[in-house]
Structures are given as structure tokens and as C-alpha cells.
């Protein structure tokens, strides 16, 4: 259990940007507890997932030819509130450059403004806390090297709802998260690239009234004149931000698609009734009504599509050039495919000499 007293002081300015304690409270309330996991059961699940993570490391290394990090992977089975707290800390670290810009312009932010942002962030993370099964935190502190997050209530919820084998399902999810860890171990520059994309996006956030006015004008123009099919959040992007987002989406498609491809190929023959597990996960992702509108508004529908688009890219590259060809992605940053190349694997292979 995490104590109530939290230390949000790791960033010099980010604590002034939002009410992070309020964000945590809202996130926990929106996320809810999920299926109850007694302490003894959580310990048992944690032990089992540590065993499965170590098995997954061997399987993923054998299939991809890529090695995991120097530190053995460890599983942390957490509640939804733990997941919200962990990601709030990571978000605070990422927002530090933007917070510094805002505080320089407006040294005193009102309690109302901080509460409004904290409430919004908390509500968003609370919703996501109900959906996430596992997570590799690419920006975790050095002391947490090798730590993989698993949201226990969500795993149990899927297992109970769809009647799947807990051990098979947990191994399947563990393979996915271990693959993400292997990606970053194989490409040490990958973390820096992600940081560059995040910093580039935040640097393009307009702070003055004139820029915000132009922002609104562009929204009206695109919605009422060009009528482009964009999500509400995409309409709030400046051209600079949009360029960064497009590069980030290509990268995330490859990361998620590669993990999904490895997850399914490695599990074949080792996980009973894999088609049923895939159907269960697909059914869980499908939503309707207000929740579907919410997913579109926050971009979660695009993340779901990233799995499919990226997996098609990796599968086609593997068909043409084997896993050696796929591994060219991780050789150097220049080899990362663009969005157009993700849609055209042959074009990417021709460029990198696969």
C-alpha cells in the first residue's frame, strides 16, 4: 500500500503547475478499485508473474535474437491507484520544461488553475487505470531498472469476464511487456529519442494570447471549412506539434506493433487457445456510446490502431527479411521508419538495405 503523504518535489517547477495531490485523489476515484484482490492473493500473483516474466525473457530473447537489459526483470503487481500515482510522477518529470516556461511567464499560478489541471489529469489517468494490463516504464528512475508494472485488478477482471486461463493470459501479457524492455535494451538511443519528441512537442505549446487566438482560428478553419476528420485533441495542435506527433505516432506504431507481433508469435504453441485470448482482448478494446467518444477524444482509439498498423508492418518485414530484417529498426535512429514507411514496409526495407 502507498501512504497518503506524497513527495512531488522531484521537479523544481512542475509542482507549481498543477495540484498533483488532487490529481491522485481524482484518479483513484475515477479508476475505482476493480475486482478485490486480497493481500495474500496479490503476493501469489506477484510471485507467479515474476516467474512468468523470467520465462518471457528467455522466450523473447530466443525468438528475436535481442537480449534484455543487464538487470533481471521484476514484476510489480499493483492496484489502479498505484498505477495512477506512478504515472503522475512520470508525467511531472516530463512536464518540467513546460512548467518552467509557464512559471517564468506567470510566477504565481492560482489555486483554481492548479486544481483545474490536476482534476483533468487525474480523471484521464483514472480512466486509463481501468484499461491498462501491463506497462514498461521507459522513464523509470535508475533504481527501478527492470521493473514491469501489472495492474492486478484488470488482469483478474479480464480473466473472470472472458473465462480465460490466468496463467496463459498472464504469460501472454508478460511477453508483451518484456518485449518493450528488450526494445529499449537493444536501442539505448531510443529513450533519448522519445525525450526529444516530448520536449519538441512541449516547446511548441503557445503561451501568449496572440498565439492562442491563432490556435482557435485554425480550429475553426479546419472544422468548418476543410472539415477534416480529426480528433478534438488533434485540432488543438500547432503545425509544429502536429509534425512531432506524426513522428511520435510512427515510432509508437513500431514499438507497439513489434511487441504485439512477438507476443503472438512467441505465445503460439506455448499458450493454450491463443485465438480465444486474442478475441477476448479485442472484445475488451471495443467500446460503444459515450466511452467510444471519450476514447476518440483522448486519442486512445489511435493507440489501439497503432497495434494493428505496426503489427502489419513488422509481420511483413519478417516475411520478407526475417527477424534480422526486423532488428534493423533497432540498429540506429536513422533506421526508424516514417509514417509512410510503416504503411509501406517494402519501401522501408529498400531504404535500410534489409
C-alpha positions as CSV (number, residue, x, y, z in Angstrom):
1,X,0.0,0.0,0.0
2,X,1.2,3.5,-0.8
3,X,1.0,6.0,2.1
4,X,-1.0,9.2,1.8
5,X,2.0,11.5,2.1
6,X,3.5,12.0,-1.4
7,X,6.7,13.8,-2.4
8,X,6.1,15.7,-5.7
9,X,9.2,17.8,-5.3
10,X,11.4,16.0,-7.8
11,X,10.8,18.8,-10.3
12,X,11.6,22.4,-9.4
13,X,8.6,23.9,-11.2
14,X,6.2,21.1,-12.1
15,X,4.7,21.1,-8.6
16,X,3.5,24.7,-9.3
17,X,1.8,23.7,-12.5
18,X,-1.0,21.5,-11.1
19,X,-2.4,20.2,-7.9
20,X,-0.9,16.7,-8.0
21,X,-2.5,15.6,-4.8
22,X,-5.9,16.4,-6.2
23,X,-4.9,14.6,-9.4
24,X,-4.1,11.5,-7.4
25,X,-7.4,11.6,-5.5
26,X,-9.4,12.1,-8.6
27,X,-7.5,9.4,-10.5
28,X,-8.1,6.9,-7.7
29,X,-11.8,7.8,-7.6
30,X,-12.3,7.6,-11.3
31,X,-10.3,4.4,-11.6
32,X,-12.1,2.7,-8.8
33,X,-10.7,-0.4,-7.0
34,X,-11.8,-3.0,-9.6
35,X,-12.2,-6.6,-8.5
36,X,-10.9,-7.1,-5.0
37,X,-7.5,-8.7,-4.7
38,X,-6.8,-9.8,-1.1
39,X,-3.2,-9.2,0.1
40,X,-2.3,-12.9,0.1
41,X,-3.6,-13.3,-3.4
42,X,-1.7,-10.3,-4.6
43,X,1.5,-11.8,-3.2
44,X,0.8,-15.1,-5.0
45,X,0.1,-13.3,-8.3
46,X,3.3,-11.3,-7.9
47,X,5.3,-14.5,-7.4
48,X,3.7,-16.1,-10.4
49,X,4.2,-13.0,-12.6
50,X,7.9,-12.9,-11.6
51,X,8.2,-16.5,-12.7
52,X,6.4,-15.7,-16.0
53,X,8.5,-12.6,-16.6
54,X,11.7,-14.6,-16.4
55,X,10.3,-17.2,-18.7
56,X,9.2,-14.5,-21.1
57,X,12.7,-13.0,-21.1
58,X,14.1,-16.3,-22.3
59,X,11.4,-16.8,-24.9
60,X,11.6,-13.3,-26.3
61,X,15.5,-13.4,-26.5
62,X,15.4,-16.7,-28.3
63,X,12.8,-15.6,-30.8
64,X,14.1,-12.1,-31.6
65,X,17.8,-12.6,-31.1
66,X,17.8,-9.5,-28.9
67,X,18.9,-9.5,-25.3
68,X,17.1,-8.0,-22.3
69,X,18.7,-5.4,-20.0
70,X,21.6,-6.2,-17.7
71,X,19.3,-6.2,-14.6
72,X,16.8,-9.1,-14.4
73,X,13.2,-8.1,-14.9
74,X,10.9,-7.8,-11.9
75,X,7.1,-7.8,-11.8
76,X,5.2,-5.3,-9.7
77,X,1.6,-6.3,-9.3
78,X,-0.2,-3.0,-8.4
79,X,-3.6,-1.6,-7.8
80,X,-5.2,1.0,-10.1
81,X,-4.4,3.7,-7.6
82,X,-0.7,2.7,-7.5
83,X,-0.6,2.9,-11.3
84,X,-2.1,6.4,-11.3
85,X,0.4,7.6,-8.7
86,X,3.4,6.1,-10.6
87,X,2.3,7.7,-13.9
88,X,1.7,11.1,-12.2
89,X,5.3,11.1,-11.0
90,X,6.4,10.3,-14.5
91,X,4.2,12.9,-16.0
92,X,5.6,15.5,-13.6
93,X,9.1,14.8,-14.8
94,X,8.0,15.1,-18.5
95,X,6.2,18.4,-17.9
96,X,9.1,20.1,-16.1
97,X,10.3,22.0,-19.2
98,X,6.8,23.3,-20.0
99,X,6.2,24.1,-16.3
100,X,9.4,26.2,-16.2
101,X,8.3,28.2,-19.2
102,X,4.9,28.9,-17.7
103,X,6.2,29.8,-14.3
104,X,8.7,32.2,-15.8
105,X,5.8,34.0,-17.6
106,X,3.4,33.8,-14.6
107,X,5.3,33.1,-11.4
108,X,2.1,32.8,-9.4
109,X,-0.5,30.3,-10.6
110,X,-3.8,30.5,-8.9
111,X,-5.0,27.6,-6.8
112,X,-8.1,27.4,-9.1
113,X,-5.9,26.9,-12.2
114,X,-3.7,24.3,-10.5
115,X,-6.8,22.4,-9.3
116,X,-8.4,22.5,-12.7
117,X,-5.4,21.0,-14.4
118,X,-4.9,18.5,-11.6
119,X,-8.5,17.4,-11.9
120,X,-8.3,16.9,-15.6
121,X,-5.1,14.9,-15.5
122,X,-6.4,12.8,-12.6
123,X,-9.6,12.0,-14.5
124,X,-7.7,11.0,-17.6
125,X,-5.3,8.7,-15.7
126,X,-8.1,7.3,-13.7
127,X,-9.9,6.2,-16.8
128,X,-6.7,4.7,-18.3
129,X,-6.0,2.9,-15.0
130,X,-9.1,0.8,-15.7
131,X,-7.8,-0.2,-19.1
132,X,-4.1,-0.9,-18.7
133,X,-3.0,-4.5,-18.1
134,X,0.8,-4.1,-18.0
135,X,3.4,-1.4,-18.6
136,X,7.1,-1.0,-19.2
137,X,8.0,2.5,-17.9
138,X,10.7,3.8,-20.3
139,X,11.4,6.7,-18.0
140,X,11.5,5.0,-14.6
141,X,14.2,6.1,-12.2
142,X,17.5,4.1,-12.4
143,X,16.7,2.3,-9.1
144,X,13.7,0.7,-10.9
145,X,15.6,-0.7,-13.8
146,X,13.9,-3.9,-14.9
147,X,10.6,-3.2,-13.1
148,X,7.5,-4.1,-15.1
149,X,4.0,-2.9,-13.9
150,X,1.0,-5.2,-14.0
151,X,-2.4,-3.9,-12.8
152,X,-3.7,-6.9,-10.8
153,X,-7.5,-6.0,-10.8
154,X,-7.5,-5.5,-14.5
155,X,-5.9,-8.9,-15.2
156,X,-8.4,-10.6,-12.9
157,X,-11.3,-8.7,-14.5
158,X,-10.4,-9.9,-18.0
159,X,-9.8,-13.5,-16.8
160,X,-13.2,-13.6,-15.0
161,X,-15.1,-11.8,-17.7
162,X,-13.9,-14.0,-20.6
163,X,-13.1,-17.2,-18.7
164,X,-9.5,-17.5,-19.9
165,X,-6.7,-19.3,-18.2
166,X,-5.0,-16.9,-15.7
167,X,-1.5,-18.4,-16.3
168,X,-1.8,-18.4,-20.1
169,X,-3.2,-14.9,-20.1
170,X,-0.5,-13.5,-17.7
171,X,2.3,-15.1,-19.7
172,X,0.9,-13.6,-22.9
173,X,0.8,-10.1,-21.3
174,X,4.3,-10.6,-19.7
175,X,5.7,-11.4,-23.2
176,X,4.4,-8.1,-24.5
177,X,5.9,-6.0,-21.7
178,X,9.2,-7.9,-21.7
179,X,9.4,-7.2,-25.5
180,X,9.2,-3.5,-24.8
181,X,12.0,-3.8,-22.3
182,X,14.1,-5.7,-24.9
183,X,13.5,-2.9,-27.5
184,X,15.0,-0.3,-25.2
185,X,17.9,-2.5,-24.3
186,X,18.6,-3.2,-27.9
187,X,18.4,0.5,-28.8
188,X,19.9,2.6,-26.0
189,X,19.2,5.8,-28.0
190,X,15.5,5.0,-28.1
191,X,14.8,6.7,-24.7
192,X,16.6,9.8,-25.8
193,X,14.6,9.9,-29.0
194,X,11.4,9.7,-27.0
195,X,12.5,12.5,-24.8
196,X,13.4,14.7,-27.8
197,X,9.9,14.1,-29.2
198,X,8.2,15.0,-25.9
199,X,10.4,18.1,-25.5
200,X,9.8,19.2,-29.0
201,X,6.0,18.9,-28.5
202,X,6.0,20.8,-25.3
203,X,8.3,23.5,-26.7
204,X,5.7,24.2,-29.3
205,X,2.9,24.9,-26.8
206,X,1.8,28.5,-27.2
207,X,1.6,30.6,-24.1
208,X,0.7,34.1,-25.2
209,X,-2.8,35.3,-26.0
210,X,-2.0,36.1,-29.7
211,X,-0.8,32.5,-30.3
212,X,-3.8,31.1,-28.6
213,X,-6.1,33.3,-30.8
214,X,-4.4,31.9,-33.9
215,X,-4.8,28.5,-32.4
216,X,-8.6,29.0,-32.2
217,X,-8.7,30.4,-35.7
218,X,-7.0,27.3,-37.1
219,X,-9.5,25.1,-35.3
220,X,-12.5,26.9,-36.8
221,X,-10.9,26.8,-40.2
222,X,-10.2,23.1,-40.1
223,X,-13.6,22.1,-38.6
224,X,-15.9,24.4,-40.5
225,X,-14.1,24.9,-43.8
226,X,-11.9,21.9,-44.5
227,X,-14.0,19.5,-42.4
228,X,-11.1,17.2,-41.8
229,X,-11.8,14.1,-39.8
230,X,-9.6,14.8,-36.8
231,X,-10.0,14.1,-33.2
232,X,-10.7,17.1,-30.9
233,X,-7.2,16.9,-29.4
234,X,-5.6,16.8,-32.9
235,X,-7.4,20.1,-33.8
236,X,-5.6,21.8,-30.9
237,X,-2.1,21.1,-32.3
238,X,0.0,23.7,-33.8
239,X,1.7,22.8,-37.1
240,X,5.0,22.2,-35.2
241,X,3.2,20.0,-32.7
242,X,1.5,18.1,-35.5
243,X,4.8,17.3,-37.1
244,X,6.2,16.0,-33.8
245,X,3.0,13.9,-33.2
246,X,3.3,12.3,-36.6
247,X,6.8,11.2,-36.0
248,X,5.9,10.0,-32.5
249,X,2.9,8.0,-33.9
250,X,5.2,6.3,-36.4
251,X,7.6,5.4,-33.6
252,X,4.8,4.2,-31.3
253,X,3.3,2.1,-34.1
254,X,6.6,0.3,-34.5
255,X,7.1,-0.2,-30.7
256,X,3.6,-1.5,-30.1
257,X,3.4,-3.5,-33.4
258,X,6.7,-5.2,-32.7
259,X,5.6,-6.1,-29.2
260,X,2.2,-7.4,-30.4
261,X,3.9,-9.5,-33.2
262,X,6.4,-11.0,-30.8
263,X,3.7,-11.5,-28.2
264,X,1.6,-13.6,-30.6
265,X,4.4,-15.5,-32.3
266,X,6.1,-16.5,-29.1
267,X,2.8,-17.5,-27.5
268,X,1.9,-19.8,-30.4
269,X,2.3,-23.3,-29.2
270,X,3.1,-22.3,-25.7
271,X,-0.2,-20.7,-24.7
272,X,-3.4,-22.8,-24.9
273,X,-6.2,-21.4,-27.0
274,X,-4.4,-18.3,-28.2
275,X,-7.2,-17.3,-30.7
276,X,-9.6,-17.1,-27.7
277,X,-7.2,-14.9,-25.8
278,X,-6.9,-12.6,-28.9
279,X,-10.6,-12.4,-29.3
280,X,-11.0,-11.6,-25.6
281,X,-8.5,-8.7,-25.8
282,X,-10.2,-7.4,-29.0
283,X,-13.6,-7.5,-27.4
284,X,-12.3,-5.6,-24.3
285,X,-10.9,-2.9,-26.6
286,X,-14.2,-2.5,-28.4
287,X,-16.5,0.1,-26.8
288,X,-19.6,2.0,-27.8
289,X,-21.5,5.1,-26.9
290,X,-20.0,7.7,-24.6
291,X,-16.9,5.6,-23.8
292,X,-16.1,5.3,-27.5
293,X,-16.4,9.1,-27.9
294,X,-14.1,9.5,-24.9
295,X,-11.5,7.2,-26.3
296,X,-11.6,9.2,-29.6
297,X,-11.3,12.5,-27.7
298,X,-8.2,11.4,-25.7
299,X,-6.6,9.5,-28.7
300,X,-6.9,6.0,-27.2
301,X,-8.6,4.8,-30.4
302,X,-5.4,5.8,-32.3
303,X,-3.3,3.9,-29.9
304,X,-5.4,0.8,-30.5
305,X,-4.9,1.2,-34.2
306,X,-1.2,1.6,-33.6
307,X,-1.1,-2.1,-32.5
308,X,-2.7,-3.2,-35.8
309,X,-0.8,-1.0,-38.2
310,X,2.5,-1.6,-36.5
311,X,2.0,-5.3,-36.3
312,X,1.2,-5.5,-40.1
313,X,4.5,-3.6,-40.7
314,X,6.6,-6.0,-38.6
315,X,4.9,-9.1,-39.9
316,X,5.5,-8.1,-43.5
317,X,9.2,-7.2,-42.8
318,X,9.6,-10.5,-41.0
319,X,8.1,-12.3,-44.0
320,X,10.4,-10.6,-46.4
321,X,13.6,-10.4,-44.4
322,X,13.2,-12.5,-41.3
323,X,13.8,-11.2,-37.7
324,X,17.2,-10.0,-38.8
325,X,15.4,-7.6,-41.1
326,X,13.1,-6.5,-38.3
327,X,16.0,-5.9,-36.0
328,X,17.4,-3.3,-38.3
329,X,14.8,-1.0,-36.7
330,X,16.9,-1.0,-33.5
331,X,20.3,-0.7,-35.1
332,X,20.4,3.1,-35.3
333,X,18.0,6.1,-35.0
334,X,18.2,6.8,-38.8
335,X,16.6,3.4,-39.4
336,X,13.3,4.3,-37.7
337,X,10.5,4.2,-40.3
338,X,8.5,7.2,-41.1
339,X,4.7,7.1,-41.0
340,X,4.6,6.5,-44.8
341,X,7.2,3.6,-44.4
342,X,5.1,2.0,-41.7
343,X,2.4,1.7,-44.3
344,X,4.8,0.5,-46.9
345,X,7.3,-2.0,-45.4
346,X,9.0,-2.7,-48.8
347,X,9.9,1.0,-49.1
348,X,11.5,0.9,-45.6
349,X,13.4,-2.3,-46.4
350,X,14.7,-0.7,-49.6
351,X,16.0,2.3,-47.7
352,X,17.7,0.5,-44.9
353,X,19.1,-2.3,-47.1
354,X,17.2,-5.1,-45.5
